[in-house]
Amino acid sequence: MNDSEPNSNAGLVAALRDALGDDGVLVGDAVTARAGDGSGTVPCAAQAVLRPRTTEQLSAALAACHGASQPVVPQGGLTGLVGGGVAGDLEVAITLERMTDIEEIDPVGRTMTVQAGAALQSIQEAAEAEGLLFPLDLGARGSCTIGGNVATNAGGNRTIRYGMTRDSVLGLEAVLADGTVLSSLNKMVKNNAGYDLKHLFVGSEGTLGIVTRVVLRLERRPRSHNCALLAVPGFTEVTSLLRKLEEELGGSMSAFEVMWREFYELVTGPQARTAPPIPHGDPYYVLVEAFGARQEEDAAQFEEALGDCMEDGLIGDAVLGKSKAERDEIWALRDDVEQLNHLAPIFTFDVSLRIADMEAYVGGIKAALSERWPGSDCVVFGHLGDGNLHVVVGVGDGSPEARSAVEDIVYGRLEPIDGSVSAEHGIGFEKRAHLGRSRTPEEIALMKTLKRTLDPRGILNPGRVFEAEGAPPTGSHADASVRLPA
C-alpha cells in the first residue's frame, strides 16, 4: 500500500499516528507477521493494527475512525472460537496488548482495578498474592485477556459456584464508537443509581464499545481444595451425583465437569499426554472440585460424600487428587482439548440446555450424524453443572456444505427444548445466522436498536452477532472500507 492508491486515506493514517505514535500503528509486514486468529498459523489480514497505551489514545483513534467510517475490530487474546476478533482485509484491528496494568488491589473491599489487556492468569496470580481469589478460570487463562472475557461474558470451569464473568464485574470503563469515554468504575456491590450501564458492554462482543478498564470483584481464597475424577455408569447417575454432592458438600462445590466416554478415551489414549487414571469402559467421567475453609475437615467430608455416592451406585471408580500436583494432573486431562485435533477436520459447538434434556439431545445428534455420515465422530464434554456442553463433530469433510448440515443437526435440536446456540463463546461470525434459534425477533430488534444508538455508523465489529446494517463493508470476512496507505 502507498499514498498514491486510489482508495487511500492519508488523512486517517496521519490522525492515527498522531494519536498513537508511529509504533502504535502497524501496517504492511508488521501486520502480516502477527497471528490473525487463535490458531497462530493464519497471518493477520487487517489493514492496520492499532496499539494504544491509554484510554485517551484509544479515544482519539476511535474518533478518527468514526470520522472516516473506518470499521474496527477489537482484539483480545484471540482465543475465541466464533471469529469475533478476526479482522478482515479492509478492517483495522485494535489490540490493548500495551494496556496490561493491574492498577489497584483493595484487599479489604476485595476489588481489583485492571486494564483490559491484562491476561486472565496474571489477574489470578495477583489476587492469590493478596490471599484472594479471582474465580473466573478458563483453559486459555495464559492467553485470554480480561477485556475479551468481559466482551464475551466468558464462563469457564467454576460458573456453577461463582457465576460467569458478568458476576465478577463491578464497574468498567469503555470507549464508544465516536471516541466518547464512558467511565463507570464502580467499586460497590450495591449501586442502584439508575441504569447499570456496564451490562451493556459485558457480552456485547465489542459491538457497542471497547472496554479499557475493569473493576473486578474478588473472593476469599479457599483454604481447602479437594478434587476427584469419577467414573459414572449412566446419565441418570450423573444427574443424581450432581444433586447429592451439592447437598453433601454444603455449597462448597466449585466445579462439576463431565466427559462423555469418547472425550475421556481421546485425552487418555496412546497419543495423549496422560495415561488413564481410571480404566476405559464407563460411559461418563466426572471431575468434581470443592473449595472450603478447613482442609482436614473438608477432605474428610469430601471423601465421605464420595463414599456415600459409591455405596448408592452413583460412582463405579474414583481417583482423588490429594496434592496440588495430583489435582493439576486431573485438570490437565480435562483441559487437553488439543487432542481434538486428531479428529480434524472438526466443527466445534458451545451450547446450553437444561440438564434434564442432555441425554436425549446428545443421543439425538449422535444418531442423526451417524445416519448421514456413518463412522462420524461426536465428542461431548463440558460444564454440565451449569448446563453448558461442548460438542465436537468430525464427519471427514470440512466443507462449508458439511458445516451447514452439521449445524442444522446440532442447533436444530436446541429449538424445541429452548436451548441456546451459545453458552459462553458468543455469536461472532460463526453463529449469527443461528441467533434467531435462541432469541426472539423482538429481542434481536432491540439489540439492533442499541447498536444503532451507540454506533450509528456501524464501525464497531460490524457483521458480528448479526448482519451489519448500513455499515461500510469490512473485507474478506463480511462484505471493507477505505484502504489505509502505508
Disulfide bonds with the S-S distance in Angstrom:
none
